[in-house]
Amino acid sequence: MHDAMSMMSAMTEISPKPCAFCTLPSARVIDENATAIVIRDGYPVSPGHTLLIPKRHTGSFFDLSEQERGDLLGLLDRAKLVLDKEFQPQSYNIGINDGAAAGQTVPHLHVHLIPRFEGDLPDPRGGVRWVIPDKAKYWP
């Protein structure tokens, strides 16, 4: 695979340190297309936890071009097929932390594709609603 990361040399606007996703070694890239890459999360919450990252340094999903958005979602579909085959999860969470108040810690947009397995939580109802625990449980 060619060095997909050579185009990603931007510095973050928030931090004087280089962006963690703009300086990824190409060996971490497991799939890519014209505008986005796929890696496995360095701190996975489940087996196969995968990240989809635009090559262009941007912090928000809402700043993506139409092509970037389509390319990212195309890779999401491909990554799911790989995880289905490799890990056979029963379900998935797909998430984006868009901005610091939403929990974004790397200021470069990335989409989490998190395989979920029967029994990985006693009661998984509410899914992504648990980002605000007091609001998560809406059922009796």
C-alpha positions in Angstrom: 0.0 0.0 0.0 1.4 3.4 -0.9 2.0 6.0 1.8 -1.5 7.3 2.2 -0.4 9.5 5.0 2.1 11.6 3.1 -0.8 13.9 2.2 -1.7 14.3 5.8 1.0 16.6 7.2 -1.2 19.3 8.8 -0.6 20.5 12.3 -3.6 20.9 14.6 -5.0 24.3 15.2 -5.7 23.4 18.9 -2.3 22.0 19.8 1.3 22.7 18.9 1.9 18.9 18.6 1.5 17.2 15.2 -2.0 15.7 14.6 -2.0 12.0 15.6 -3.9 11.1 12.5 -1.9 13.2 10.1 1.3 11.5 11.2 0.1 7.9 11.3 2.6 5.4 9.9 1.4 3.9 6.7 1.7 0.4 8.2 -1.4 1.2 10.3 -3.6 1.7 7.3 -5.6 -1.4 6.5 -7.8 0.1 3.8 -8.1 3.4 1.9 -9.7 5.1 -1.0 -9.2 8.5 -2.6 -10.0 10.6 0.5 -10.1 8.4 3.5 -8.3 5.6 5.4 -9.2 2.8 7.8 -7.2 1.8 10.8 -7.8 -0.3 13.9 -8.3 1.8 17.0 -5.1 1.9 19.2 -7.3 1.8 22.4 -10.1 -0.6 21.3 -13.3 -0.9 23.4 -14.1 -4.3 21.7 -12.2 -6.7 19.4 -12.0 -5.2 15.9 -12.8 -1.6 17.0 -12.0 0.4 13.8 -11.6 4.0 12.8 -12.4 5.7 9.5 -10.5 8.9 9.0 -10.5 11.5 6.2 -7.1 12.1 4.7 -7.7 15.9 4.7 -7.2 17.3 8.2 -10.6 18.5 9.3 -12.2 18.4 12.8 -15.9 18.1 11.9 -18.0 15.7 9.9 -20.0 18.8 8.8 -16.9 20.2 7.1 -16.5 17.2 4.8 -17.0 17.6 1.0 -19.7 15.5 -0.6 -17.0 13.2 -2.0 -15.2 12.9 1.3 -18.5 12.0 3.0 -19.3 9.4 0.4 -15.8 7.9 0.5 -15.9 7.7 4.3 -19.3 5.9 4.2 -18.0 3.6 1.4 -15.1 2.6 3.6 -17.5 2.1 6.5 -19.4 -0.5 4.5 -16.2 -2.3 3.5 -14.8 -2.2 7.1 -18.1 -3.8 8.3 -17.7 -6.7 5.9 -14.1 -7.3 7.1 -15.2 -7.3 10.7 -18.2 -9.6 10.0 -15.8 -12.1 8.5 -13.0 -11.8 11.1 -15.0 -11.4 14.4 -18.7 -12.3 13.6 -20.2 -9.6 15.9 -23.9 -9.6 16.5 -24.2 -5.8 16.2 -22.4 -2.5 15.8 -22.2 1.0 17.2 -21.2 3.7 14.8 -20.1 6.9 16.4 -18.6 10.3 15.9 -17.5 12.7 18.7 -17.8 16.0 16.8 -16.2 18.7 19.0 -14.7 18.9 22.4 -18.0 19.1 24.2 -19.0 15.8 22.5 -15.9 14.1 23.8 -13.6 14.5 20.8 -10.0 14.2 22.0 -8.2 14.0 18.7 -9.1 17.2 16.7 -9.2 15.3 13.4 -12.5 13.8 12.4 -12.8 10.0 12.8 -15.7 7.6 12.8 -15.8 4.7 15.2 -17.0 1.4 14.0 -17.4 -0.7 17.2 -18.3 -4.4 16.9 -20.7 -5.5 19.6 -21.1 -9.0 20.9 -24.0 -10.8 22.7 -23.3 -10.4 26.5 -20.5 -7.7 26.2 -22.8 -5.7 28.5 -25.6 -7.0 30.8 -28.1 -4.6 29.2 -26.9 -2.8 26.1 -30.2 -1.0 25.5 -29.8 2.8 25.0 -26.5 2.3 23.0 -25.0 5.6 22.2 -27.4 7.4 24.5 -25.1 6.4 27.4 -22.8 9.3 26.5 -25.1 11.2 29.0 -25.9 8.5 31.6 -28.8 10.3 33.3 -30.6 10.5 29.9 -29.8 7.0 28.6 -32.5 4.9 30.2 -35.8 6.1 28.8 -37.7 2.8 29.1 -39.5 1.7 32.3 
